[in-house]
């Protein structure tokens, strides 16, 4: 993926040391080795007045664009400001790639019904056997299911076992990396000016998403469209809020603008977080996947948790017998 010149310049200086040490291998593919200090016990999603005092936001628009300004403190307690702006035209095109209406599904249903009627009339007029008609109907049903599946996937959804449909966070991230490059560049500029190392840079992005973006659960239905219970990352940045999977998508899309960054999403019952490929420091919580260790990050907020620290409720869910699902995040091929 093409990145701005500033990001390319910082790659060898900031991120190489941060991620190169993670190229160590362990045999266990999916296990948890918690070293939770207990210093940060604020459960994800609960009110945190201290965190709110550390952060603020200003949302608005011009004639042809939307903007969001975020003020927050990183884990060094430095005050940081990030501004994000997107044209209304590109924002509308981006949003059109997500969510769906019942009318969209009804159109596919109409296609199926019309195709069945045509197949029946053709079978009668050409004296097809019942077996031939049944085969034609079965093929149409297969095509109908494919059309529905492809359409929903195109809207940022995925199918799980049992034909369950849910938001595809990694897919949303992949389609949002370039759009959130300005945020990565803004954080990059702050990092250069303040002399941050790579760990502080990642922490700044984490603190912004945790505290400057408000915690709010998206509705399942908005303006007649099914949302899948998630805001796409750019929409979240413009609106200034999101829930656990929404904020995970925002942070992952920002961090993915840097080379060598490898991220996984982690799904536990009713919660979603992420982990980043890095050798864990002392007292940092991490998971192993495909022989590598990923340090846990809790983007949901409003708790102010640096990478390697998660809420006590999250830790309990990760250690529960049900286990957790890992979703690898990929980057844009361009």
Buried (B, 14 or more C-beta within 10 A) or exposed (E): EEBEEBBEEBBEEBBBEBBEEBEEEEEEEEEBEBEBEEEBBBBBBEEBEEBBEBBEBEBEEEEEBBBBBBBBBBBEEBEBBBEBBBEEEEBEEBBEEBBBBEEBBEEBEEBBEEBBEEBBEEBEEEEBEEEEBEEBBEEBEEEBEEBBBEBBBEBBBBBEEEEEBBBBBBBBBBBBBBBBBBBBBBBBEBBBEBEBBBBBBBBBBBBBBBBBBBBBBBEEEEEEBBBBBBBBBBBBBBBBBBBBBBBBBBBBBBBBBBBBBBBBBBBBEEBBBBBBBBBBEEEBBBBBBEEBBBBBBBBBBBBBBBBBBBBBBBBEBBBEEEBBEBBEBEBBEE
